[in-house]
Amino acid sequence: MKLLLNFILSICMFIYGMQLFSNSLGNIKDKIKNILEDYTKNIKYGIILGTIVTAIVQSSSIVTSITVGLVNSNILSFHNSIGIMMGANLGTCVTSWITSILSIDTTKVSIFLNMNTYTPFLLLIGLILYFKNKKRISNLFIGYAFFILGLSTMQITLAPITEYKLFKDIIYSLNNPLLGLLIGIITTTLIQSSSATIAILQTISNKTPLNYYMTIPIILGENIGSCATTLISGIGTNKNAKKVAFSHLFYNIIGTIIFIIIFYLSKILNLNYLYLKADSNSISLIHTLFNLLSIIIFYPFIKTFENFINKLIK
């Protein structure tokens, strides 16, 4: 029970930190909207902006939800939103690399590379600014500190469960790729954060031997699960805004289908890489490669994809 409560606490700190950090941006959000409005006529720029903005606010859900709102307000066209949506998927990979850095052994490399080192200072600066009535800037520092604390607490909390028989049985059951895919979808849908799902997987990989065969389906599944927030944001909006929400879903479904086919072909060909150990860094790399290659594959077919969504949502 204590382990469960600590785990829930770490998830809450992680998500609360991301939300507090994002909400504290205040007027910057308006500037983000203006940037997206002015520079998304070119799909390439839309992808770049979606990537950068998501990396800053640490949440693809926020960026895609803002995009749905912009389209619903007729500020952006559905066509212009596609690049932002694709870039948002790539930008969310930054969080997984932060998690990788957190797992670095500070006795072997400089302590300055470990973000836990800076958490007390971030909290202290946040508190000082709070008492000076600069609450928005204060929340910026405190939110990011809670984000880091959530990740590190998750690592500490999950460490003991690696010895539990039930946990080992679940891990061994991941030899079924479809089950792994389902776990990724359900977990991300429930906690409303693909970053948290990847962080959990990375934390487990640091304590339990996982291979690519086990982890790749979960990573593919979390991309589909991340669409839940965007779909919710599309409720009650106009037709074009709904197109944004469904384009995000189908973009990830189609990308997952392509890569799951490649995954099974690798299995049929008995390629050895599937059974190599997957650590925190390699999970970050897989996550990044999936989203980067999805962009490369989809880019020549954006017009076809747009027409498909237009026919689907009339």
N, C-alpha and C positions, 0 to 999 in steps of 0.2 A: 504493500500500500504506500509506503514511504517513497519507494522508487517511482511509482506511478504519479504521485503528487509532485515530486521533483521534476519529472519529465513534463507534466502539464505546465508547471511553473516555467520551465525553460522555453517551451513552445510559446507560452503567453508573453514572456519577456522578448522573445525573438520577434513575434508579430507586432506586439505593442511598440517595440523600438522602431520597427520599419514604419508603422503608422504615424507615430509621434514625429519622427524625422520628416516624413513626407508632408504631414499637415503643417509643420512648423515653417515650411517654405513660404507660406503666406502669399505675398504679392508676386513671388517668383513664379508661382503657378500661372499667373496671368501672362507673365513674360514668356513662359514655356508655350502657352497657347498661341501667343503672337508669333513666336518663331515657327511653330508648326504650321500656322496659317500662311505665313509668307514664303516658306521654303520647301513645301511638300509637292509643288507642281511637278517636280522631277522625282521619279520613283527612287532613284539612287540617293538623292538628298534625304528623302523620307526615311530610307533605311538607315542612313548614317545618323540622322537626328533621333530616330526611335531608339537606336542603340545607345547613343550618348545620354539622352534624357533618362532612359531606364537605368543605366549604370549609376546615374546621379541619385535618383530617388529610390533605388534599390527595390523596385517593384514594377514588373511588367503589367500587373493588374491595374495599377493606378494609371499608367500611360495609355493602355488600351481603353480603360473606362473614360478617361479624359477625351480620347479620340472619338469614342461613341457619342459623347456629349457634344463635341464640336460638330460632328456630322449631323446630329439631331438638331443643332441650332443653325444648320445650313452655312456654317463657317468654312467647313471642309467638305469636299466632295467625297463620295465613296472611293473613287479612283485614287485620290490623293492619300487616303487613309491606309491603303494596302501596304505601302512602303513602311509607314510608321509601325504597323502591326508586325511586319516581318523583322524590323530592327529591334522591336521591344523584346522579342523572343531571344535574340542574341545578347542584348544588354543585360538580361537577367542572369546570364552566366557569370557576371562579375562577382555575384554573391558566393558562388561555389568556389571561386578562386580565393576569396577572402577566407572561406572555411578551410581551404587547403593551407593557407598561411598560418591559421590558428593552430593547426596540428603540427607545426614545425617544432622540433625539439630545441629549446632555447639553450641547452647545454652544448649543442653542437654548432649552432650558428648564432649570429648576433642577436641579442635579446631585442634589439630595435626592430627586427623583422616581425616580431610577434605583437599583434594588435592588443592582446590582453595587457601589455605593458602600459598602454595609454588610457585604458578605461578609467582608472581613478582620476586622472587629470581631466578627462572629458566631463566626468560627473562633477568634479570640483568647479570647473569653469562654468558648467551649466547652473550650479547652485548659486555661484557668485552673481551671475547675470540675472538669475531669477529674483534675488533679493534687491537687485538694482532696477527691478520692474521692466527688464528686457526679456519678457517671457517667450516671445517668438524665437529669438536667437538662443535663449536658454534651452528651449525644447529641442532645438536642432542638435545641440551637444548631448543632452540627456538621452534623446531618442537614439542617436547613433551608439551611445554607450550601452544602452539596454539591448540594442541589436547584437553587439559584440558579446555582452554578458549572456544573452540567450544561447548563442552558439556554443560558448565555452561550457556553460552549465549543462547543455545537452550532451556534450562530450563526456563530462564527468558522470552524469546521471546514467547514461547508457552503458558505461563500462561494466558494471556488475552483471548485467543481464546476459552477457556472453557466456556465462557459466550455467545458465538455466537450460534445462532439457527442452522445455517448450520453445524457447528462442532458437535453439539449435535445430529443432525439428522444422521450424518455419523457414530458417535459412536453407536447410537442405531441400525443402520443398520448392525452393526457387529454381531447382533444376527443370521445372516446368515453365518455359518462357511465357506462355499465355497467362499463367498465374502471376508471374512477375509483372507483366503488363497491367493486369487488373489491379494489383497492389499499388502500382504507381498512380493509376487513375483515381482509385478510391481515396488513397491517402491524401493526394493533392487536393481533391475535391472537398474532403472533409475539413482540412486545416486551411484551405484557401490560400495556399502559398507553395508554389513549385520550389522556391528557394529553400523552404523548411524541409521539404521532402528530400531534396538533394543533400542538404546538410545532415539529415538523419542517416541517409545511406552512407555518406562519407564518414560519419562518426562510427557507424557499425563496422565499416571496412578497416578502420584503424585498430579494431580489437578482435575481429573475426576474419578468417581467410575467405574472401570472396573472389570470384573470378569474373571475367567479362561476360561469360554465359549467364551468370546470375544477375549482374547489374544492368546490362544494356536494356533488357525489356522494361525494368523499373524506370529507367531514365526516359525511355520512349513514352511510357505510360503517364509520367508526370507532366509531359508537354500537353497531352490531351486534357488531363485533370485541371491544368492551369486556365483552361477556357471557361470554367464555371463562373468566375467573377465577371468576365466580359459578357457572358450570356445573361447573367442577372442584370447587368447594367443596361442591357438592351430591352428589358421589359418596359413596355409603355412608351417606347420611342417610335419615331417615324420609320418608314420603309428603308431608307438609306442607312440609318443607324443600325437597324436590325441586320442589314447586309454586312456591316463591319463586324458585328458580334459573330455571325455565322461564318464569315470568311476566316476569322481567327480559329474557329473550331475546325473547319474543313481543311484549312492550311496545315494544321497539326495532325489531323487524321490522315490526310494524304501522305504527308511527310513520314509519319509513323509506319504506314503500310509499305512505303518504298523501302524503309530501312529494316523493317521486320522481314521483308523478302530477302534482302541482302544478308540479314542475320541467319535465316534458315538455309540459304545457299552456302554460307560459311560452314554451317553445321554439316550439311550434306557432303561438302568437300573435305570435312574433318580438318579444318584449319586450326592450327595449334594455338593461335592467339586467343581463341575463345576461352581457353582454360588457364591462361596466365593470371596471376594475382592482380586484382584491381584495388589500388589504394586510393586515398583521397585525391591525389593529383590526377590520376588517370581517370577518375570519375568526372572531375572538372573538365578534363580534356575531351572525354566522350560527349559530355553535355554541350560543350562549345562546338565541337565538330558537327554534331547533329544539327544544331541551329544554323551554323555557317554553311554547311553543305545543302541544307534545305533552301536557303536563300539562293545559292548558286544554281540549284536544280530548277527552282520555281521561276527565277528571273526571266528566262526566255519565254515563259508561258503565262506571264502575268495577265496579258489581254485575254487569253483563253480562260484563265481562272476567273477573271472579272466577269466575263460573259456567263460562265457557269453559275456564279452567285446571282447575277441579274435574272437569269432564268428561274433559279430556285426560289428567290424572294421577289415576287411580282406585286 
